[in-house]
Amino acid sequence: MKLTFLGAAHEVTGSCSLLEACGKRILVDCGLEQGADIYENCELPVAPGEIDAVFVTHAHIDHSGKLPALVAAGYEGPIYATGATAKLCGIMLRDSAHIQEFEAEWRNRKAKRSGDALYAPLYTVADAEKTAALFESYGYMEDFSPFAGLKVHFIDAGHLLGSASISIEITEGDITRTVLFSGDVGNVDRPLIRNPVPPAAADYVVIESTYGDRLHGKRPDYVAQLTAVIQETLDRGGNVVIPSFAVGRTQELLYLLRTIKAENLIQNHDGFPVYVDSPLAVEATNIYSGGMTEYYDDETLALLKDGINPIQFPDLKLSVTSDDSKMINFDKTPKVILSASGMCEAGRIRHHLKHNLWRADSTILFVGYQTEGTIGRKLLDGAPFVKLFGEEVAVHARIATLSGISGHADRDMLLSWLQHLQTPPETVFVNHGNDTVCDSFAESIAETCHFHAVAPYSGDCYDLADGACLAKGKIIKVHKETEGRQRADAVYDRLTAALARLQRLIAGSRGRANKDLARLADQIHAICDKFE
C-alpha cells in the first residue's frame, strides 16, 4: 500500500493523489491547476485506463476539473462522490468543457492567420458528458466497499454542498491502515451548509493548507458588511460587481441578499435589481434549490419548513444567454451583479469589469480567495490598470473585500480539526497550500498537535505500511521566462522604438505651423497624463 502525491503539492490548486492498495490503483481528486503555476507536476505514473477508481472530495474545478481529460485518455471506471458532488460536477465539468472548446476555437482562428500549429482543447463537452455518467454516489457516513480489502466513507467537510473528507480503510493480509483525505475543510457558521465534521481516527492524514498561515478573526456580520457596501454604492449611483464562484459562493451571497431584501436594510433604493450573470451559477442555484435538504444546516431547514426559499427573492434576475448578459450593462439602474469567475480569469465577469472598473461610482467586491497571478489578486494588490480583452482598463472603482466569508478553514480551525483524532496519526501530509505555507503549516502541526507532519512535493511516494518514503519527486520550478513574459518584452521593445520615432519627429518639426506643433504637444501630454 503506497501513496504518491501528484498535484497541489506546494501549490494551491490541481489536487490529485494516487493510492495503490489491494492490487488497485485509485485517484483521489483529479483537479485542474488554476492561476500561477509554481512547480512542474510529475506525470501520472500509469496509463489512465489502468486506474481502477476515482474518489472526488468535492465539485470545485481544482479538485475535479481534469476528470474529462482522464476519461478522454481512456479511463472507464467508477467515480465515487456524494450525491450533491455528482450533480454539481455534471454541470461544472460541462461548463469547463465549453470554455476549453471556446478557447481552442479562438486560438485556432489566430493560429490559422499566423500559420502556427493548431491547438487542441484539453477535453470536449462530449468527454464531460461521458464523465458525468461514471459517477456513483453515497451519503455521508455510509460505508461502502468498492474493492475487496477497502472500506470507504464520506465525512461532511463543510466547504461546499456535498463536499467531503474521505476515509479509506485498507486491509492487506494482517495489516490495516486508514488514510484520511481532508479535501477542503470549510469555515464555520456559513450560510446554507453545516459546519465541518471532525474525523475520529486515521493512521495517515492528507490535509489542505489554503489558509494554513492565517486566521479569519472574529466572525464578522456578513449581512451588515454587504448592506454597507450596497448602500454606499447605490447612493453614488454605481453598481456593485461581485466576482463570485458560480457554485457555492454565489448561493451563499443570494442567501445574504434575501435577508437584506426581507428586512428592508437598504434605504431609498427599493426594488434594486440583483443579477446572477452566469449560466453555470443559474444551474447550480437550481440544484441548491432542488431538494438538497440532507446537506443544509438547521437555519436553512427552518426556512424551508416555513415555506421560504432561502436563495430566492423579488428583483432577482437570472441571466443565461449572452444577450441577457449584454443588456445588464445597457441598464443604467444601479444594481448588484454576481458573475463568474471568482478570480476574474474567465467568464462574463470580465465584461462587467470592463464596464465598471473605470467608474469611480462603482464597487468591485471580492468574496473569496484570489490566487497569485490572477486578475483578482492584481486588483486587490492595487493595480492601477488591468488588461481585459487586449485593452488596458483604468481602475477607478472602489476595490473592497467581504471579510471572513472564506469557504476554507483557517489555521486554528484546521489544527482543531486534526486534534479531534483519538490517537496520533503516523504522519500528516500537508498539501493544497502556497509554497511556503505548506511548510509553515506542517511546522504548526508539529508544534501544536505534536504529530509528525511533512509537506510532500509532486512525485513523492510513501509506503503506508511503515510510513517510509519510497521515492522523492524532482523539485522543478516553472521557468519564469514564460511566453507571457516574452510577449511583454516584445511589446516594450515596440514602445522604445516608438519613442525613438517620436524623437525623430520632434527633431524635424522646427518650422512647422504653430497650431500643428501645439496639437502634437497636447497629444503627447494627454498620453503622459493617462499613463503616469
SULNOR-V701353 format. One record per residue. N is the residue number from 0. RES is the residue in three letters. SS is DSSP state (H for helix, E for strand, C for the rest). OMEGA is omega in whole degrees, 0 to 359 (999 if undefined). NEAR is the number of other ideal C-beta (glycine too) atoms within 12 Angstrom. Layout:
n: <N/N>
res: <RES/RES>
ss: <SS/SS>
omega: <OMEGA/OMEGA>
near: <NEAR/NEAR>
//
This chain:
n: <0/1/2/3/4/5/6/7/8/9/10/11/12/13/14/15/16/17/18/19/20/21/22/23/24/25/26/27/28/29/30/31/32/33/34/35/36/37/38/39/40/41/42/43/44/45/46/47/48/49/50/51/52/53/54/55/56/57/58/59/60/61/62/63/64/65/66/67/68/69/70/71/72/73/74/75/76/77/78/79/80/81/82/83/84/85/86/87/88/89/90/91/92/93/94/95/96/97/98/99/100/101/102/103/104/105/106/107/108/109/110/111/112/113/114/115/116/117/118/119/120/121/122/123/124/125/126/127/128/129/130/131/132/133/134/135/136/137/138/139/140/141/142/143/144/145/146/147/148/149/150/151/152/153/154/155/156/157/158/159/160/161/162/163/164/165/166/167/168/169/170/171/172/173/174/175/176/177/178/179/180/181/182/183/184/185/186/187/188/189/190/191/192/193/194/195/196/197/198/199/200/201/202/203/204/205/206/207/208/209/210/211/212/213/214/215/216/217/218/219/220/221/222/223/224/225/226/227/228/229/230/231/232/233/234/235/236/237/238/239/240/241/242/243/244/245/246/247/248/249/250/251/252/253/254/255/256/257/258/259/260/261/262/263/264/265/266/267/268/269/270/271/272/273/274/275/276/277/278/279/280/281/282/283/284/285/286/287/288/289/290/291/292/293/294/295/296/297/298/299/300/301/302/303/304/305/306/307/308/309/310/311/312/313/314/315/316/317/318/319/320/321/322/323/324/325/326/327/328/329/330/331/332/333/334/335/336/337/338/339/340/341/342/343/344/345/346/347/348/349/350/351/352/353/354/355/356/357/358/359/360/361/362/363/364/365/366/367/368/369/370/371/372/373/374/375/376/377/378/379/380/381/382/383/384/385/386/387/388/389/390/391/392/393/394/395/396/397/398/399/400/401/402/403/404/405/406/407/408/409/410/411/412/413/414/415/416/417/418/419/420/421/422/423/424/425/426/427/428/429/430/431/432/433/434/435/436/437/438/439/440/441/442/443/444/445/446/447/448/449/450/451/452/453/454/455/456/457/458/459/460/461/462/463/464/465/466/467/468/469/470/471/472/473/474/475/476/477/478/479/480/481/482/483/484/485/486/487/488/489/490/491/492/493/494/495/496/497/498/499/500/501/502/503/504/505/506/507/508/509/510/511/512/513/514/515/516/517/518/519/520/521/522/523/524/525/526/527/528/529/530/531>
res: <MET/LYS/LEU/THR/PHE/LEU/GLY/ALA/ALA/HIS/GLU/VAL/THR/GLY/SER/CYS/SER/LEU/LEU/GLU/ALA/CYS/GLY/LYS/ARG/ILE/LEU/VAL/ASP/CYS/GLY/LEU/GLU/GLN/GLY/ALA/ASP/ILE/TYR/GLU/ASN/CYS/GLU/LEU/PRO/VAL/ALA/PRO/GLY/GLU/ILE/ASP/ALA/VAL/PHE/VAL/THR/HIS/ALA/HIS/ILE/ASP/HIS/SER/GLY/LYS/LEU/PRO/ALA/LEU/VAL/ALA/ALA/GLY/TYR/GLU/GLY/PRO/ILE/TYR/ALA/THR/GLY/ALA/THR/ALA/LYS/LEU/CYS/GLY/ILE/MET/LEU/ARG/ASP/SER/ALA/HIS/ILE/GLN/GLU/PHE/GLU/ALA/GLU/TRP/ARG/ASN/ARG/LYS/ALA/LYS/ARG/SER/GLY/ASP/ALA/LEU/TYR/ALA/PRO/LEU/TYR/THR/VAL/ALA/ASP/ALA/GLU/LYS/THR/ALA/ALA/LEU/PHE/GLU/SER/TYR/GLY/TYR/MET/GLU/ASP/PHE/SER/PRO/PHE/ALA/GLY/LEU/LYS/VAL/HIS/PHE/ILE/ASP/ALA/GLY/HIS/LEU/LEU/GLY/SER/ALA/SER/ILE/SER/ILE/GLU/ILE/THR/GLU/GLY/ASP/ILE/THR/ARG/THR/VAL/LEU/PHE/SER/GLY/ASP/VAL/GLY/ASN/VAL/ASP/ARG/PRO/LEU/ILE/ARG/ASN/PRO/VAL/PRO/PRO/ALA/ALA/ALA/ASP/TYR/VAL/VAL/ILE/GLU/SER/THR/TYR/GLY/ASP/ARG/LEU/HIS/GLY/LYS/ARG/PRO/ASP/TYR/VAL/ALA/GLN/LEU/THR/ALA/VAL/ILE/GLN/GLU/THR/LEU/ASP/ARG/GLY/GLY/ASN/VAL/VAL/ILE/PRO/SER/PHE/ALA/VAL/GLY/ARG/THR/GLN/GLU/LEU/LEU/TYR/LEU/LEU/ARG/THR/ILE/LYS/ALA/GLU/ASN/LEU/ILE/GLN/ASN/HIS/ASP/GLY/PHE/PRO/VAL/TYR/VAL/ASP/SER/PRO/LEU/ALA/VAL/GLU/ALA/THR/ASN/ILE/TYR/SER/GLY/GLY/MET/THR/GLU/TYR/TYR/ASP/ASP/GLU/THR/LEU/ALA/LEU/LEU/LYS/ASP/GLY/ILE/ASN/PRO/ILE/GLN/PHE/PRO/ASP/LEU/LYS/LEU/SER/VAL/THR/SER/ASP/ASP/SER/LYS/MET/ILE/ASN/PHE/ASP/LYS/THR/PRO/LYS/VAL/ILE/LEU/SER/ALA/SER/GLY/MET/CYS/GLU/ALA/GLY/ARG/ILE/ARG/HIS/HIS/LEU/LYS/HIS/ASN/LEU/TRP/ARG/ALA/ASP/SER/THR/ILE/LEU/PHE/VAL/GLY/TYR/GLN/THR/GLU/GLY/THR/ILE/GLY/ARG/LYS/LEU/LEU/ASP/GLY/ALA/PRO/PHE/VAL/LYS/LEU/PHE/GLY/GLU/GLU/VAL/ALA/VAL/HIS/ALA/ARG/ILE/ALA/THR/LEU/SER/GLY/ILE/SER/GLY/HIS/ALA/ASP/ARG/ASP/MET/LEU/LEU/SER/TRP/LEU/GLN/HIS/LEU/GLN/THR/PRO/PRO/GLU/THR/VAL/PHE/VAL/ASN/HIS/GLY/ASN/ASP/THR/VAL/CYS/ASP/SER/PHE/ALA/GLU/SER/ILE/ALA/GLU/THR/CYS/HIS/PHE/HIS/ALA/VAL/ALA/PRO/TYR/SER/GLY/ASP/CYS/TYR/ASP/LEU/ALA/ASP/GLY/ALA/CYS/LEU/ALA/LYS/GLY/LYS/ILE/ILE/LYS/VAL/HIS/LYS/GLU/THR/GLU/GLY/ARG/GLN/ARG/ALA/ASP/ALA/VAL/TYR/ASP/ARG/LEU/THR/ALA/ALA/LEU/ALA/ARG/LEU/GLN/ARG/LEU/ILE/ALA/GLY/SER/ARG/GLY/ARG/ALA/ASN/LYS/ASP/LEU/ALA/ARG/LEU/ALA/ASP/GLN/ILE/HIS/ALA/ILE/CYS/ASP/LYS/PHE/GLU>
ss: <C/E/E/E/E/E/E/C/C/C/C/C/C/C/C/E/E/E/E/E/E/C/C/E/E/E/E/E/E/E/C/C/C/C/C/C/C/C/E/C/C/C/C/C/C/C/C/H/H/H/C/C/E/E/E/C/C/C/C/C/H/H/H/H/C/C/H/H/H/H/H/H/C/C/C/C/C/E/E/E/E/C/H/H/H/H/H/H/H/H/H/H/H/H/H/H/H/H/H/H/H/H/H/H/H/H/H/H/H/H/H/H/H/H/C/C/C/C/C/C/C/C/C/C/H/H/H/H/H/H/H/H/C/C/E/E/E/C/C/E/C/C/C/E/C/C/C/C/C/E/E/E/E/E/E/E/C/C/C/C/C/C/C/E/E/E/E/E/E/E/E/E/C/C/E/E/E/E/E/E/E/C/C/C/C/E/C/C/C/C/C/C/E/C/C/C/C/C/C/C/C/C/C/E/E/E/E/E/C/C/C/C/C/C/C/C/C/C/C/C/C/H/H/H/H/H/H/H/H/H/H/H/H/H/H/H/C/C/C/E/E/E/E/C/C/C/C/C/H/H/H/H/H/H/H/H/H/H/H/H/H/H/C/C/C/C/C/C/C/C/C/C/C/E/E/E/E/C/H/H/H/H/H/H/H/H/H/H/C/C/C/C/H/H/H/E/C/H/H/H/H/H/H/H/H/C/C/C/C/C/C/C/C/C/C/E/E/E/E/C/C/H/H/H/H/H/H/H/H/H/C/C/C/C/C/E/E/E/E/C/C/C/C/C/C/C/C/C/H/H/H/H/H/H/H/H/C/C/C/C/C/C/E/E/E/E/C/C/C/C/C/C/C/C/H/H/H/H/H/H/C/C/C/C/E/E/E/E/C/C/E/E/E/E/C/C/C/E/E/E/E/C/C/C/C/C/C/E/C/C/H/H/H/H/H/H/H/H/H/C/C/C/C/C/C/C/E/E/E/E/E/C/C/C/H/H/H/H/H/H/H/H/H/H/H/H/H/H/C/C/C/C/E/E/C/C/C/C/C/C/E/E/E/C/C/C/C/C/E/E/E/C/C/C/C/C/E/C/C/C/C/C/H/H/H/H/H/H/H/H/H/H/H/H/H/H/H/H/H/H/H/H/H/H/H/H/H/C/C/C/C/C/C/H/H/H/H/H/H/H/H/H/H/H/H/H/H/H/H/H/H/C>
omega: <182/184/179/180/184/183/182/176/187/174/186/187/178/184/177/177/180/177/177/185/177/179/182/176/187/172/170/186/179/192/179/176/180/180/184/178/185/182/172/177/177/180/172/188/177/178/180/180/179/174/183/181/175/172/182/182/178/194/181/189/179/174/184/196/178/180/179/176/177/179/179/181/173/180/182/185/181/173/185/179/172/181/180/178/179/180/181/177/179/180/185/181/176/177/178/179/176/179/179/182/180/179/179/179/181/181/182/173/178/183/179/180/185/182/179/179/180/184/178/178/179/174/185/176/178/177/180/179/176/179/182/181/183/184/171/189/176/179/176/176/177/182/171/184/182/179/176/179/180/173/191/166/178/179/183/181/174/184/185/177/179/182/187/158/185/176/181/177/185/175/174/183/181/180/176/178/175/177/184/176/185/196/175/181/187/170/182/174/178/179/170/190/183/175/177/176/182/182/179/185/175/174/177/180/170/188/177/181/183/178/184/180/182/181/178/184/180/182/181/175/184/183/181/179/183/178/182/180/182/182/182/183/179/177/178/182/182/178/170/180/185/172/189/174/188/184/178/186/178/182/175/180/176/176/179/180/175/178/179/179/184/183/177/185/178/183/172/177/181/177/179/184/174/180/166/186/178/177/179/180/178/178/180/178/177/177/178/182/191/171/179/189/182/181/186/175/186/181/179/179/178/177/180/179/179/178/182/173/189/183/176/180/177/179/171/183/182/183/183/185/178/177/175/183/181/183/180/183/172/179/184/179/175/191/171/181/172/184/178/6/186/180/174/183/182/174/188/180/182/177/180/174/180/183/187/183/183/183/180/181/182/178/170/187/179/186/180/182/179/183/176/176/180/177/179/179/179/179/178/180/173/179/180/177/168/181/178/180/178/184/175/180/180/180/175/180/173/177/186/179/172/190/171/184/181/176/182/171/176/185/185/176/178/179/178/178/179/185/175/177/186/176/181/176/177/181/169/178/184/177/176/177/176/188/183/182/177/181/183/179/174/177/179/178/180/183/187/184/183/174/172/184/177/177/185/172/178/181/177/184/183/174/183/175/182/177/183/174/184/183/176/177/175/180/184/176/178/182/186/181/185/176/179/179/178/177/180/178/180/179/179/176/176/181/180/176/177/178/180/179/179/179/178/179/181/182/182/186/180/180/176/181/182/182/177/179/179/179/178/179/179/180/179/179/179/177/180/179/182/189/180/999>
near: <36/31/44/39/44/39/43/53/47/41/44/42/41/37/48/46/51/42/42/33/37/29/15/30/29/41/43/47/49/45/43/36/34/36/30/27/28/32/33/23/37/27/18/29/25/21/14/29/16/22/33/28/36/44/49/54/50/52/50/49/48/43/52/52/39/42/51/42/32/40/36/27/24/17/32/21/29/29/41/38/47/43/29/43/49/36/31/45/52/37/36/48/51/35/37/44/37/29/35/32/25/21/24/22/19/19/20/19/15/17/17/14/11/12/8/12/11/16/20/18/26/27/34/27/25/20/33/37/23/27/40/33/22/31/34/24/29/31/23/30/20/21/17/26/20/29/27/14/23/33/24/38/30/40/39/39/49/39/52/51/49/48/48/49/46/48/40/45/32/35/21/22/12/8/18/22/36/34/43/47/46/54/51/49/47/48/41/31/26/38/37/45/42/31/26/38/28/31/39/21/23/37/34/41/47/53/53/54/48/43/36/42/25/25/22/27/15/11/21/21/19/30/28/20/25/41/28/26/39/41/25/24/34/31/19/21/20/35/40/48/45/49/49/48/46/46/48/48/47/49/47/45/49/42/37/40/43/31/29/34/30/21/15/17/26/32/16/14/28/14/18/35/32/42/40/45/45/45/30/44/45/35/31/43/41/27/33/42/28/22/15/33/23/23/36/31/28/15/21/32/19/14/25/23/14/12/9/20/24/34/39/27/28/16/24/33/27/30/34/21/15/16/12/24/31/18/22/34/27/13/20/15/23/31/40/46/47/50/48/45/41/43/37/44/32/35/38/39/45/34/32/41/45/30/32/40/38/23/28/19/23/36/42/47/44/38/45/41/39/32/32/24/27/30/37/39/29/30/38/26/18/11/25/19/21/33/23/29/15/13/15/18/30/24/30/21/33/26/32/26/27/33/25/28/36/37/43/45/41/32/34/25/40/47/34/23/43/45/23/25/30/14/17/21/34/28/33/45/47/45/52/50/41/34/29/20/33/39/25/24/43/35/25/34/36/22/14/21/29/16/30/22/35/33/37/41/34/39/31/35/28/35/24/38/24/16/22/17/22/22/20/19/26/16/21/17/19/22/14/13/12/15/12/17/15/14/15/15/15/14/17/14/14/14/16/14/14/16/16/14/14/20/14/12/19/17/12/13/19/11/9/16/11/12/10/15/18/14/15/20/19/14/17/21/14/13/16/12/11/15/13/10>
//
